[in-house]
């Protein structure tokens, strides 16, 4: 849903069946508002995709770091099913917002919600949420030392208890019992089925449905990464569900195949309704903890599965144990490895100091992508590491395309402007995107799309909102690093291209 509460949104991702269109909005809305039809609706299997995020972590107790992949499963529904989820998610959200206002929780639960910003035009983002916590710590330090505890809920979406979810759904929506339509949606979410995206592509890769200038037709696509370039709109038609069943690709999401039983835990992450269900699941835990911490003059914030507590320093250990104990009331557990207690103290020279309970001053408070030591707000190191990793990957990609370019005129060109605009201030400004015309090489037309900037846009925005110039100085070596990568790429390109051409001639017997 967008900030105006519009639940009907057209998306072009590939699924089983073609996307909806705005001309179908009236028919789709009539169908969804008919509870009898929703109660009898046959939901299609979800498509599951594996999202990998790479990061560098320390190896044991040494300073040596290794690259590791963090995998997360994202599931998405067919376009009609997604519209049904969006419509009911909007209804639940309206009730949930009322609950938050009535219980003074509107500022405590900050994930998956649209909150207006008072200081500037637009809505709040993670920068604003982090700033509020850091400012609260500073304000408390004027009068007393404080403790800050950060928690991470282990496997949040995958461990939601189904009975508690149903109970929370009914309480938030003020229902004595679910109607047939709501129960059909609830039942499909807790006992969902899915198809792995890679296997579905392999099954239909010879006849992927694509949008062409002459209309919609089936095309053969060699690799899944070419779906967007070929303007694919569906893997297959809805009537092809029988083929998917015969190929035995459909799996049950909450089913333990080893013990042949349902686990009764977890919902798929990625559906339009998943976020609001995760929030309402925690409603009374949020209410109780928020009321309890208020009696200590502290602060409670929850951003999805990330929890932060600020309290007087003498109660730090108590609140750490209290949260670990109370989270069991909603049948969840805290990831102890990611639980950290920090003590903030004000020194005689006017500066503040941040000490971790075990690591001392060697570890700083990290929250929503920022680090804070009591004096300076910076972007956390892992965020900068991910940025420079992308720079390296993009440079390698430019080298690859330069070598394998089918246009002999451009072979060997690095197209450095793409790297410069993506990884320097030059590409940080938002602007309209113009595309070269194929019929008129010197004419550019407006593509109706806008560039949202690059990482520098985020850095500049962070420095401005946080009022922290130190954030800008974190990228002071950015230009030098990019220059070194480009110069290194220039130096190896001629040798690599010559070697590749030589190998090609030998392969086809045109040399010697």
N, C-alpha and C positions, 0 to 999 in steps of 0.2 A: 504494500500500500504506500502511496505517497503522502505528503504532508497535508493534502486536502481531503484525505480519506477516500480517494478514488480506488475502489477495489478492482475495477475492470481495467487491466493493463495489457496491451498487446506486446508479446515477446516472441522472438524469432528463433529460439533455441530448437534444436532437432530433437524430436521425440517420436513416439508411436502415434501417428496421425499428424495432419497439417495444423499450423497455427490458426488461431481465431483471427477474425477481422472486425473492424469497427461496424461494418454492416450487419454483423451477427449479434451486436450488443443487445438489442431488444429481445431477440429470441433466447439468448443465453441468460439474460436477467430474468425473464419470465420462467425459464426452466429452474433456475436456482431458487427463486422465491417460492416455488411450489414445493412445499415440504414433503408431499407424498412422492414426488418424483425423485427428490434427493434421497429419501429413505430407501427407494428401490434402485438407486443409481449403482451401476457396475463400475467400480473404480479399477483403472488399469494399473499394472505394475509400475513402480517407480523405476527410474534409471539411476544407478549408483555410479558415482565418479570418485576417484581417489585424488584428493588434492595433496600435493607434496610441497612442503616448505623446508628449505635447507637452511641450516644454521651451523655455526662453529661452536663446539663445546670443548671444555677442558678434558683431557684424557687423564683420569685418575687425579693424583695430587700434583701433577706436573703442570708446567706452563704450556706444554705442547697441546695444540688444539686440532681436533678432527672434525670433518664435515659429516653431519648426520641429517637424515631426512625425517621430518615429522609428518606423518600421514593422517589425513582426516577424511572421513567418508561423507560426501554430500549427495543427497538424493533429491531428485526433482520429478514432479508429476506431469502428466499430460496437460495440455493447455486448458481443456475443459475442467479437469479435476482441480487444477491450480486455481481456476476462477471460483470454484465452489469453496475451496479452502480460504481464499482471500475474502470472500463475502462473509463467511462465518468468523474469520479472524477479526474483521472489522467490528462485528457485533460484540464479540467477547472483549475487545479492546475498549469499547465504550464503557462497558460495565467495570472493567479493570481500572480505568482512569478515575471513575467515581469512587471506587474502593480506596485508591491511593489518596485522593483529596480528603475523603472522610476520615482517614487514619493518619493524616499528616505525613505521608510517605512519598509525596510527589517528587521530592528532591533526593530521596534515598535510593530509588531504583532507577538507574540511568541507561540501561541497555534496551535496545529495540523500541525506543520511544522517541517522539519528536518533541523537544523542549525548546521554547523560544529563548533567545539570548537577550538579556536586558541591556547589555553594554553596546551592542552593535546590531546591525541588520542581519537577519538570518537565524538559524537554529544552532543549538549547542553541539559541540563535537567532543572527541576525547581530550582535546587540548583544554577546553573549558572545564571539563569534569576534573582533570588532573590539577588544574590551577586552583579550583575551589578547595580541594583537599590540602594542597600545599599552603594556601593562605590561612586555612583554619589552623594548621600546625603552627604557623608563625604567630597568629593571634593568641593561641594558648601559651606559647613560650614566653610571652610578656609577663604572665602571672605564675606559671609553674612549668616544670619539666613534663614532657609527655612521652607516651609509648605509642608506637604505631605497629599494628600487626596486619600482615597481608596473608590471605588464604587463597587457595585454589581448590575448587570442588573437583573431585576425581571423576572423570567420565560423566559429565553433567547430563547431557541429552541421553546417553546410553544407559543411565541408571535410574531414570524417573520411574517410580512405582506406579503401576497402572491404576490401582484402587485409590491411591491418594490423588492422582491426577483427575480421576472422575469426580471424587469428592470436592476437590477445589473448583472444578469446572461448574458444578451445580451451585456451590456456595457463592461464587463470584457472580454468576448469572441469575442468582436468586431463584433457583429451580428446586422444586421438591423431587422431581424426577425428570430425566432427559426425555425430550420428544423423540419420535422415531428418526427424524432427520439428523439431529445432533448425535444420537447414539450411533447411527450408521457411520458418521464421520469419525467419531471416537473409536469405534470398533475397527475401522479400516486403518487408523493411525497406529493403534497398538498391535494389530496383527497385519502389518503391511507386507507386501511382497515386492521384490525388486529384480531387475535385470542388470548385470554388469555392462557398462557402456562399451567396453572393448569387445566383448563377445557379441553384443548386438550389432556393432559395426561390422565385425567379421562375417556375420550371417547375411547382411544385406548390402555389403560394400559394392556389389556389382549392379545394384539398382537403387541407389540413394535418390530420394526425391529432392530435386533442386529447382530453384526459381531461375528461369532464363528470360532473355528479352522477348522470346516468342511465346512464353508461357511456362507452365510447370511440366517437367518431364523427368524421367529416371536417367541417372548417369552413373557411370562406374568411377569410383574414387579409390585411389590406391591406398592412401593413408588417412587416418582419422584427423590428423592435423590440417588436412586440406579442406575440411568441411566448410569452414567459413569462407575461404577463397572461392570455392565452387558454389557458394550461396545455397548450401543445403538447408532445407526447411523441415525435413522429416527423414527418419531412418526407413520408415515403411508406413503403409496405411493402417488404419485401425482394424480393418478386416484381416490383416496379416497376423493377428494375435495367435491364431491357431498354429501358424508356422513356428512362432516363438515357443509355444507350448510343446510342440513335437520335438523341437531341438533341445528340450529340457533345460532351458535357460532361466526359468523363473524360480527364484529362491524366496523362502520365507524369512523375513527380517528378524523376528523375535523368537525364532524356533531353534532349539538346541538339537541339532541333528544327531549328536552322539548319544544323548539320553532320550531322544524322541519325545520332547515335550516343550511347551512354550515357557519362556523365562519370566514372563509377566513384568518385564522391565524394559524401559527405553522407548524412545520415539525417534523417527528419522529426522536428521538435521538437514535443513534446506527447504522445507515446505513453507509456504506463506503463513501457515498457522503454527508452526513449531515454536517460534520465538515467543508468542504471547502465551502459549500453553506452558512453556518453561517458566515464564514469569509468574503466572497465576499459581503454579505448583508451589512456589516459595512464598506465597502471600502471607500466611500466618507466621512463618519463621521470620520474615522481614519485619512484620508488625511487632512481634515479641522482642526481637533483638533491638530494634530501633527505640522502643519504649524503655528497655532496660538500660541501654547506653546513655539515654538522655538523663537518667537520674545521676549518672557519673559526670555529666557535663561533657560527654564525648561525642563522637561522630561515627555513623554507620553508613557505608555505601556498598552497593552491590552492582557490579557490571557483569551480567550473565553469570559466569562461574567464578568471577574474581570478587573477593570480599576484602574490604579494608576497614579497620577499626582504629580510631584515635581516642585515647583515654589518658588520664593522669598516670604518670610513670609507675607509681606504686601498685597499680592494678593491671599492669601489662601481662604478667604471667597468668593472672586469674582469667583475664578475657581470652587469652590464647587457649587455655584449657576449656573455658566455657563454650566457645564456638565449636571446638572439636567435639565436645560432648553433645551440644544442642543440635548439631547438624544431623545427628542420628535420628532425631524426631521425625525427619522427613525421609528417612531411609537412604541417606547419602553419606559419603565419607569425605574427609579433607585429605588432600595430597600432602602428607607430612614433609616430603622433600621440598615442596614449594612454599611451605609455611615459614615466615620470617618475622622475627620480633626486633624492632629498632627502638632505641632510646634516644630521644632528642633532648639536649641540655643547652642552656644558655651560659656562655662563658663570661668572665669578668670583663674581657675586652669588647663585649658587645656582639661577638660572633656566636653562631650556633654550632653545635657538633652533633653528628649522627653516628651512633655506635650500634653495630649488629650484636645480638646476644652472644654469638659464637666467634664471629670473624672480626669484631671490633670495627675500626674505621675503614677496613679494607673493602667493605661492601656497603653500598648506598641503597636508600629506598628507591625502588622502581615501581612505577604505577602508570598504566595506560600508555606505555611507550616513552616515558620520561624518567629521569633519575633526579633525586633531590638529596642534598647533603646538609640541609638546614640553611644554606646560604645561596647556593646557585642551583638553577633549574637547567638541566641539559637533556638532550635526546639520549636515550640509553645506548650503550655501545653496540648491543646486538642489532639495533635498528640501523646504525651506521654501517655495521658489517654486512648486513643484507644489501644495503645500497651499493657498496663497493663490489660486492659479489655480482650484482646485476650489471655493473659497469664492465667487469671482466667478461661475463657471459655475452654481453652485447658486442663487445669488441671481437670476440672469437666468432660470433655469428656473422659479423660484417666481413671478416677474413674469409669465412667459408663461402659466402655468396659472391665475394669478389673473385674467388678461384673458380667457382662452378657457374659463373654467369654465362648463359647461352649467347648473349650478345657480345661478339668479339670486340666491338668498339669499347664496351664498358668493362671488359674483363681486365682485372688488375686494379680497378678503381676501388678505393676503400669506402667511398661515400661517407666521408668524415662528418659532413653536416648533420647527419642523423645522430651521431654520437654527441656532437657538440650541443645540439638543441635538446637532447634528452638528459644530458648530465651537466649542464651549466645554467647560469642565470638567463641565458638567451632564450631558453624554452620555458621559462617559468611564468610568463604572462599568458593569460587566457586570451584566445583569439579564434576567429573563424577559420575553418579549414577550406582552402581552395585547391581544386584538383585540375590537372592539365587535361585539356580536351584531346581526345584521340583523333578527331577530324581536323582540328586546328591546333597544331603543336605549340603555337605561341599564345594561345588563349587559355585562361584559367577561369573556371566557373565555381560558384559557391556551392559546396557540397551539403549545406544546411547542417553541418556538424561543427561542434566547437571543441577546441583543445582545452582540457582542464589543467594544463600546466604539467609540471614534473615534480620531482622530489624537492627541488628548490622552492617551489610554491608552498609546499607543506612546511619547510624549514622557515621561510620568511613569515608565514602565518603564525607559526609557533613562537618565534622570537617576538612578534608584535603583541600577541595575546598574553604571553607570559611576562612580557616586559623584561626579556632576558637577552641582551646582545651576545652573551656567551654562546648561545646556540648557533649564531652565525659563524663564530670563530671555530666551531667544530669542523666546518668544511673548508677551512682555509687552505688545505693542501689538495683540494679537489681538482683544481685546474692543473696543477703540476702532475698529479697522478694520471689524469686523462691524457695529458700531453705525452707522457712516457709510454703509455699503452699504444697511442696512435703511432708514435715514432717507431716503436718495436714492431708494430704491424706492417708499417711501410718497409722496414728493412727485410722482413722475411717473405713478403709477397712475391717479389721477382723470382727468388729461388724455388719457392713452392710451385709457382705456376709453370716454370720451365720443367721442373721435375714431373709434374702431372702431365704436361703435354708430351714429354719424352716417354712416359709409361704408356700413354694412350697409343702413340705410334708403334711402340714395341708390341702392344697387345694386338693390334691389327696388322702386324707384319710390314709396316711401312718404314721401318728403320733397320739397317743392316740387311 
